[in-house]
Amino acid sequence: MPDDILHITLFTLGVASLGSVLVLAPGAALAWLLARRKWPGKALVETLVALPLVIPPVATGLILLKLFGRRGPIGGFMENVLGVEIVFTWKAVVLATAVMSFPLFVRTARVAFEEVDVRLEHAARTLGAGPWDVFFTITLPLAVRGLVAGGVLAFARALGEFGATIMLAGMIPGETITLALGIYQKVQLGQDDDALVLLSVSIALAFAALWLSECLVKRRMA
Amino acid sequence: MNGAPQSVIRARLCREYAGFSLDVDLTLPGRGVTALFGHSGSGKTTCLRLIAGLERSSGVRLEVNGEIWQDDSRGIFVPVHRRAFGYVFQDAALFPHLTVAQNLAYGKKRRAPDAVDDGALVALLGIGHLLARRPQTLSGGERQRVAVARALLAAPRLLLMDEPLAALDLARKAEILPYLERLCDTLEIPVIYVSHSPEEVMRLADHLVLLESGRVVADGPLADTISRLDLPAGFFDDTSVLIEGEIASYDSEYHLGALRFSGGELSIPVPDGGSQIGRKLRVRIKAGDISLTLERATATSISNILAVTVAEVVQSSVPGHVLVGLVADGGSRFAARITRRSCERLGLCPGLRVWAQIKAVAVVV
């Protein structure tokens, strides 16, 4: 395997892992709020979260570019105050994959929380457990398989992210090229053999991730 | 009295839903089993959930053994996990990801690490052999026994039970009731037991609250409440008297025991296990199982004939029925449900001496 293919594979695994890990805590928190609480603006947040699933990924990428670009409200702040540049760096790849994976994870996690019998949480409260205690000893353990399955799904989605990534991170060799971008780039350059190798790697990784997710979901059903 | 506050539960509970309102004011004894009885939709489970704090409604005032759990006029609402009570849910609600032993430890660890002797309770409820198992592998009756133990190991000062037997079939009920009876006899804390089964109430309760459409219909000691002649017929089975006594002698050939109580003796069939002389027994005689005669019958299959005096004659809510309040010579009260025609034919009126006939096989043990 040529060096750049190995590099692209490892880079993709790295950003997809980081992107989906970043999604876990806020995603689980939001999923729990959607599953268990009523609050004003809930319907709006639900829609906003689902939006990246239905609008073209390139459009999501454009929105992120406007927000995180140098002159964008968030990007400007980060660059001027924190000295962190995001757009067209590996951080942009992580951001794009995280945003694209977020709705998928939240949906799966929400179902996982909804499946936990609320009476069990009530029982725990009557046995002296406070709200956090109930969450960590009852809700989370009972939902954990669904959450892991959601995490794997988010990871698989992150592996293949293309549209938002190319918009926000560009195609900078050695810096922002993932498997999906690599396939496109190799085909553009007429290097079809390399493209096919990248394609095989993508399929293998996605297959492994989905298979793992299926196993977890099946065990949960049993 | 040593000046300690009288242990008692005072609860003013109210709740409004669309098409339903609950408004009850209860003062319950601080010991023994209080049954909240009512048909579905009468609000009995809502009462329990309000007491637990699992539902919150304004206007509720709740005091348990001197501790205020909720008083909206003073802005007090003790959160569920800080109220020292145990709750047994209809479907047990055991944690499926924990073993029986871990389920039992859950509340104990949080509330009362060294307060209760697990061994004795586990033995009393007969769940010692289940400790390593998962809840999914238990029968319904076993689950409920574990749920009761789990609630009690958290050292509650009040035990709330929400129809703990309703989800079980008859055989399972019969299996678990003796455990509950023994348990209720040994508990030092008050129990509020929600039920729509007169049989469970008869066997377990000391105090009875009858609920209908969110209002209290009757409230008082069990024996007094079920013998009231003014309750709507059929609401709580039938007007009945409750007799508590002990087996004075036993005829093993006929399986008949003589139950000695304050007003005399009753001959009743006692199934297996009744041979222990001195065994305490609570029996119920429904008003419809007592007939009246002016002269003592001799050639009759009726085993129990008591000399009684008519105290009152009350119209029943069933057309054509009357309820006759009776006082036996020893002072025990009985009630007979007869037709109005029979009542007129016998010329029953307060003060008249008659014979009350009780079929032995009709006595509910």
Interface residues (C-beta under 8 A of the other chain):
Chain A: D117 R119 L120 H122 A123 A124 R125 T126 L127 G128 A129 G130 D133 T137 I138 P141 L142
Chain B: A52 L54 P79 V80 H81 R82 F85 G86 Y87 F89 D91 A93 L94 F95 P96 H97 Y106 G107 R110 R111 R150 A151 A154
